[in-house]
Amino acid sequence: MKYKLLTTLLILLIGVLGISTLVSASSDITIHKVTVDGVEFSDDPAAAVPNVISAERGSTLEIKVELSTTNPQDDIRVRTWIGGYEFDDVSDKTAPFDTENGVRYVKTLHLDIPEDIDVEGTDDDNDFILHVEAFGKNVDQAAQDIEFTLNIDKIRHKLNIMDVIFYPSNTVEPGRALRAVVRVENLGQQKEDDVLVRVSIPDLGISTRTYIDELTANEEDNEDDESSASSRDLVLTIPQDAKAGEYDVEVDVEYSRGHETVTKRSTILVEEVGGSVTPVVTPSGGEAPQAIISIDTTTQDLAQGSEALYKVMVANLGKDRILYSVAVDGEGAWGTSRVSPSFISVDSNQAGETFVYVKANENAPIGQQTFRVNVLSNGKTVKTLDLRANVVAKATQLSNLGLLKNGLEISFVILVVILIILGLIIAFRRVGSRESGRESERISDSLGESSQTYY
């Protein structure tokens, strides 16, 4: 009995020693110092060093963490992170490392602040919690979590190139026109006016440019202003002697009176005339979303110098909102075109529409002309619509209008004549009816006189 009691007490003692060892192991990691971009910070408000850190959107913070352990440990990690970003995790962590007793370790991490993290509103809305953690491989072994206040602010002047869309695609033949649309957004504090957008292919020695009138800093300040916008069509004509192959396209956006520039590079493929080359898709985004594309008419009569309208309707069958663009190709030999709006944003299971305007040149060839309307998403063609315009001469149109006018005049005259004839018939009928009534009265009177009896 005594031996059983001693055995039980010994087991309990071992359990208590094990628990005390775990508690000790779970609290023997100490963070001594945290340095952000070379400045030492503290989590103690009363300390001489600050506990508030300032950073700008789009910047990268270099964070150095000095720590030690009182006992040797395996698979220790250091992690830093902030919350409050809608689209992804904002964090960095070290690879696992082992520690020895009495040795201090310095680990370096990099925290990328997103360019589009939401910092609108009051100054308090710009404050985020910066966490610096050191922990072991076991969940119960988390050692220390130091928190700092990270104040994130916008850069005074900051534009971003959201997308560059080439159409009808980024594959083009020599001598043909390559069209580009550049979408730009304002991520800075200040409104930007007269934003210059330049597209060039240095190896071919060609370039073109246009302007975006203004980009407001905060879309909520004025509902009529936009913080992002697309450029007009930028047209580059590929030289006739351009060799087949890939070429770099440089897109430069100058703003803040030319003091700031943002650049984005894409690639196009020049193919031999009549060649068959798989297009190189520069924009990312995976497969094109499912959609139903329809148009109100495929053929219209179009007089020289006049304009026709085609309505394109897009139904988005995907799960997410999709930004579609519409481009026209093949009308350059006989006319011009424009699309309004160039982009349409369509929610899931919703439909949107845009309008394609095609204008025939004054000297456009008479007869049926063909062209294509391409609907794109994420740089990929969702559907190509083959359309036709039946070009007629101006004189023919005027002649037709004259014939129509003469026909209407003749019809009007005929209608008036018919009305007059009907009026005369009705009048004659009324006169005949009256004369018939009077004759009946006379006959009745004569009969009445002859039937009288005299006494």
Phi, psi and omega in degrees: 000317180295321180296321178297319179295319179295321179297318179296317179295323179294320178296317178298320180295319178297320179296318179296318178298322179294317179297317180295326178293319179296317179297320180294318182292331183280353184231018184258017173258126183235127173269117184270325187204144174234128180238127179244118182050042176085357181251129181280138181234160180225151176269005180260114181300334182273357183286163181289331180269152185284164174238015176243128184244137178253140179210159178251152175300139179085357180269167177238125179266131172264117186243121177250131183239125177255127184213167176208167177232149178277343177228147176301136180220156179249151172057050175275143176232152171240134183225143173229144183196160171229153176258180173093003177262129191289328195256346184194173173278139175248097187200167173206148179212157181277165170287158178298142177217157180259151181238158175237156182293133175084007180248134176264139183240139177242119181245138182250130178234160179231126181247114180272116178278122182299147179290335185248020177296139188284114177231027179285160175101212184281172180299327180296330179289346180270357182269129176235159178265120176265118181260136172235118187237147168230128187208162178264188185282342178268146182299321182281005187256011178301129191258311187206140178225106180261136182244137175236161173267121179252113180265112183257132182229160177286151168287146185301312178235119182204111173248153180227135175275108183287318186198152173233120185245125175256140177213153008294338172198182177267021171245128187216151178265154176302141181085350180264164181266135173251125182252143181226144173235129183248126178255128186236142177234151181260115178252009183262187181274332189255149172289140181250130178248151175052060180278122182271127177244121182236133176239130183215153172239093188303321183292340178257355178068031181236150179200163175205165183207163176206179181234145166257123189301309181201152174227116182284157182281328184222113185296335184282342182294322181215115185295341180278344180264156181236141177269354174219149182203160178253146177286167169292169177299129175254118188253126175241123178267118181288130181301149181297329183265014180294134179280149179295143179148182181270142179227141177280136176249125179256129177246117180244134176240116179257137182209182184053052179057036177082002181278341182236144179219137172238139187233142174224139182246138177229181181227137172240165179238119174267122182247158178294151180298126181081002181285168179231099183232137178291125182299145174271120183266108181283310181294145177268173177139000175079201184290150178294140183290158178291140181201156173249121182247130179220162180221149188288330178204150180256345181222136176218149172281137186219115179282153178304130179083357181254174187235142177241155184241131175237130180259124179255129180244135183235125175249121182271115179261004180280182183268342185241162174294137183236138175262115180257149172235152182235131182228149180247140181217145174099358181262357187296335183284340184225354182192192179230168181212161173209154181235132180221116354279159180289331180236143173227130178261120186240125177290165178300134179060029176237172181231150176222170182216153175217168187235133178253122179254123179242126182241128178280142176295161179299329180249027181299142179299140179285140177122187184280125179244145182245154174203172184236144172243120182253129175256122186238157173211131183055035178080359180251144180283121177279317179200146175246128180253122177270116185240165182225149174229123179270099185279128177239158181288155178299316181299319179299320180295316180294321178298316179299321179294322179295317178298319179297319180296314179298319179298319179294321179296316179297318179298321180295317179298314179301318180297317179297317179299316179299317179297320179297315180300316179298320179297317179296318179300315180297318181297314179300320179297320180293318179296316178298322180294320180293316180298321178296323181291321180291319179299321178296322180294319180295317178298319181294320180295317180296321178295322181293323180291321182288344182264002181286147181247133182253142178244000000 
